[in-house]
Amino acid sequence: PSTRMNKLLDSQLLAALQDSPVGWGLFDPQERLVSANPAFLEAFATTLDGTPSWEALMRRCHATKQGLK
């Protein structure tokens, strides 16, 4: 399929996954969180304010004793 079709399918897939009870997060090549569904954000006790790195997520979970343990 064309690139435009791929982008459309990607956006439709992400929209469908938003309500999933299974958490998912997409990270860029620099390991910064760029997209996630509510289940992921809740599991890691975070929000999408900015683009936190994986390391920052783990440090926050440890410091606050919330999220992934």
ROSE-4610 file (N, C-alpha, C; in Angstrom, 1 decimal, always signed):
// ROSE-4610
residu = [P/P/P/S/S/S/T/T/T/R/R/R/M/M/M/N/N/N/K/K/K/L/L/L/L/L/L/D/D/D/S/S/S/Q/Q/Q/L/L/L/L/L/L/A/A/A/A/A/A/L/L/L/Q/Q/Q/D/D/D/S/S/S/P/P/P/V/V/V/G/G/G/W/W/W/G/G/G/L/L/L/F/F/F/D/D/D/P/P/P/Q/Q/Q/E/E/E/R/R/R/L/L/L/V/V/V/S/S/S/A/A/A/N/N/N/P/P/P/A/A/A/F/F/F/L/L/L/E/E/E/A/A/A/F/F/F/A/A/A/T/T/T/T/T/T/L/L/L/D/D/D/G/G/G/T/T/T/P/P/P/S/S/S/W/W/W/E/E/E/A/A/A/L/L/L/M/M/M/R/R/R/R/R/R/C/C/C/H/H/H/A/A/A/T/T/T/K/K/K/Q/Q/Q/G/G/G/L/L/L/K/K/K]
num = [1/1/1/2/2/2/3/3/3/4/4/4/5/5/5/6/6/6/7/7/7/8/8/8/9/9/9/10/10/10/11/11/11/12/12/12/13/13/13/14/14/14/15/15/15/16/16/16/17/17/17/18/18/18/19/19/19/20/20/20/21/21/21/22/22/22/23/23/23/24/24/24/25/25/25/26/26/26/27/27/27/28/28/28/29/29/29/30/30/30/31/31/31/32/32/32/33/33/33/34/34/34/35/35/35/36/36/36/37/37/37/38/38/38/39/39/39/40/40/40/41/41/41/42/42/42/43/43/43/44/44/44/45/45/45/46/46/46/47/47/47/48/48/48/49/49/49/50/50/50/51/51/51/52/52/52/53/53/53/54/54/54/55/55/55/56/56/56/57/57/57/58/58/58/59/59/59/60/60/60/61/61/61/62/62/62/63/63/63/64/64/64/65/65/65/66/66/66/67/67/67/68/68/68/69/69/69]
x = [+0.8/+0.0/+0.8/+0.2/+0.9/+1.3/+2.2/+2.6/+1.4/+0.5/-0.7/-1.6/-1.8/-2.6/-2.0/-0.7/+0.0/-0.3/-0.2/-0.4/-1.9/-2.8/-4.2/-4.4/-3.9/-4.0/-3.4/-2.2/-1.5/-2.4/-3.0/-3.8/-5.1/-5.6/-6.8/-6.5/-5.3/-4.9/-4.7/-4.0/-3.7/-5.0/-6.0/-7.3/-8.0/-7.9/-8.6/-8.0/-6.7/-6.0/-6.1/-6.6/-6.7/-7.5/-8.6/-9.5/-9.1/-8.0/-7.6/-7.2/-7.5/-7.1/-5.6/-5.0/-3.6/-2.8/-1.9/-1.1/-0.1/+0.0/+1.1/+1.6/+2.9/+3.6/+4.5/+4.5/+5.5/+6.6/+7.8/+9.0/+9.7/+10.3/+11.1/+12.5/+13.4/+14.7/+15.6/+15.2/+15.9/+15.3/+14.4/+13.7/+12.9/+12.2/+11.3/+9.9/+9.0/+7.6/+6.9/+6.3/+5.7/+4.2/+3.7/+2.3/+2.1/+0.9/+0.6/-0.9/-1.5/-2.9/-3.0/-4.3/-4.5/-4.0/-4.1/-3.7/-2.2/-1.4/+0.0/+0.3/-0.3/+0.0/-0.4/-1.4/-1.8/-0.8/-0.4/+0.5/+1.9/+2.3/+3.6/+3.4/+2.2/+1.9/+2.5/+2.1/+2.6/+1.6/+1.9/+1.1/+1.9/+1.3/+2.1/+2.5/+2.6/+3.2/+4.6/+4.9/+6.3/+6.5/+7.7/+8.1/+9.1/+8.6/+9.6/+10.3/+11.6/+12.4/+12.0/+12.4/+12.2/+12.9/+14.1/+14.8/+14.0/+13.5/+12.8/+11.5/+10.8/+9.7/+10.1/+11.1/+11.6/+12.0/+12.7/+13.1/+11.9/+10.9/+9.7/+8.9/+8.8/+8.1/+8.8/+10.1/+10.9/+10.8/+10.9/+10.8/+9.5/+8.4/+7.1/+6.5/+7.2/+6.7/+5.3/+5.2/+4.0/+4.4/+3.3/+3.6/+4.3/+5.2/+5.9/+6.9/+6.9/+7.7/+8.6]
y = [-1.2/+0.0/+1.3/+2.3/+3.6/+4.1/+5.1/+5.6/+6.3/+7.0/+7.6/+6.6/+5.4/+4.4/+3.8/+3.7/+3.2/+4.1/+5.4/+6.4/+6.3/+6.2/+6.0/+4.8/+3.7/+2.4/+2.5/+3.2/+3.4/+4.2/+5.2/+6.1/+5.3/+4.6/+3.8/+2.7/+2.1/+1.1/+1.7/+2.8/+3.5/+3.9/+4.4/+4.8/+3.6/+2.5/+1.3/+0.8/+0.9/+0.4/+1.3/+2.5/+3.4/+2.9/+2.2/+1.6/+0.3/-0.3/-1.6/-1.7/-2.7/-2.9/-3.3/-3.6/-4.0/-2.7/-2.4/-1.2/-1.3/-0.2/-0.1/+1.3/+1.4/+2.7/+2.6/+3.7/+3.8/+4.8/+4.3/+5.1/+5.5/+6.7/+7.0/+6.4/+6.6/+6.0/+6.5/+7.6/+8.1/+7.7/+6.7/+6.1/+7.0/+7.9/+8.9/+8.5/+8.5/+8.1/+9.1/+8.7/+9.6/+9.3/+8.1/+7.8/+6.6/+6.6/+5.5/+5.5/+4.4/+4.4/+4.5/+4.8/+5.0/+3.9/+2.6/+1.5/+1.5/+1.9/+2.0/+3.2/+4.3/+5.5/+5.2/+4.5/+4.1/+3.1/+2.1/+1.1/+1.8/+2.8/+3.5/+4.7/+5.0/+6.2/+7.4/+7.6/+8.8/+9.4/+10.5/+11.2/+11.4/+11.9/+12.2/+13.7/+14.3/+15.7/+15.6/+16.2/+16.1/+14.7/+14.3/+13.0/+12.4/+11.8/+11.2/+10.0/+9.9/+8.7/+7.5/+6.3/+5.1/+5.2/+5.7/+5.9/+6.8/+7.9/+8.8/+8.1/+7.3/+6.6/+5.7/+4.9/+4.0/+4.7/+5.8/+6.6/+7.1/+7.6/+8.1/+7.0/+5.9/+4.7/+4.4/+4.3/+4.0/+5.1/+6.3/+7.4/+7.6/+7.3/+7.5/+6.2/+5.1/+3.8/+3.5/+3.9/+3.7/+3.1/+2.6/+2.0/+0.7/+0.5/-0.7/-0.9/-2.1/-2.4/-3.6]
z = [+0.0/+0.0/+0.0/-0.4/-0.4/+1.0/+1.1/+2.3/+3.0/+2.2/+2.7/+3.3/+2.7/+3.2/+4.5/+4.5/+5.8/+6.9/+6.7/+7.7/+8.2/+7.3/+7.7/+8.5/+8.1/+8.8/+10.2/+10.3/+11.5/+12.5/+12.0/+12.9/+13.3/+12.4/+12.8/+13.8/+13.7/+14.6/+16.0/+16.0/+17.3/+18.0/+17.2/+17.7/+18.3/+17.7/+18.1/+19.4/+19.6/+20.7/+22.0/+21.8/+22.9/+24.1/+23.8/+24.8/+25.3/+24.8/+25.2/+26.7/+27.4/+28.8/+28.9/+27.7/+27.7/+27.4/+28.3/+28.1/+27.0/+26.3/+25.3/+25.2/+24.9/+24.8/+23.6/+22.8/+21.7/+22.1/+21.9/+22.2/+20.9/+20.8/+19.7/+19.8/+18.8/+18.8/+20.0/+20.6/+21.8/+23.1/+23.0/+24.1/+24.9/+24.2/+24.8/+24.4/+25.4/+25.2/+24.4/+23.2/+22.3/+22.2/+22.6/+22.6/+23.5/+24.2/+25.1/+25.3/+25.7/+26.0/+27.5/+28.0/+29.4/+30.3/+29.9/+30.7/+30.9/+29.9/+30.1/+31.1/+30.9/+31.7/+33.1/+33.4/+34.7/+35.3/+34.6/+35.1/+35.4/+34.7/+35.0/+35.8/+36.3/+37.1/+36.4/+35.2/+34.5/+33.6/+32.9/+31.9/+30.7/+29.7/+28.5/+28.4/+29.6/+29.6/+29.2/+28.1/+27.6/+27.0/+26.9/+26.3/+27.3/+28.4/+29.3/+28.7/+29.2/+28.7/+29.5/+29.0/+29.8/+31.1/+31.1/+32.4/+33.4/+32.9/+33.7/+34.3/+33.5/+33.9/+35.1/+34.9/+35.9/+37.2/+37.1/+38.3/+39.0/+38.3/+38.9/+39.6/+39.0/+39.7/+41.0/+40.9/+42.1/+43.2/+42.8/+43.8/+44.4/+43.7/+44.2/+44.7/+44.5/+44.9/+44.3/+43.0/+42.3/+40.9/+40.3/+39.0/+39.0/+38.0/+37.8/+39.0/+39.6/+40.7/+40.4]
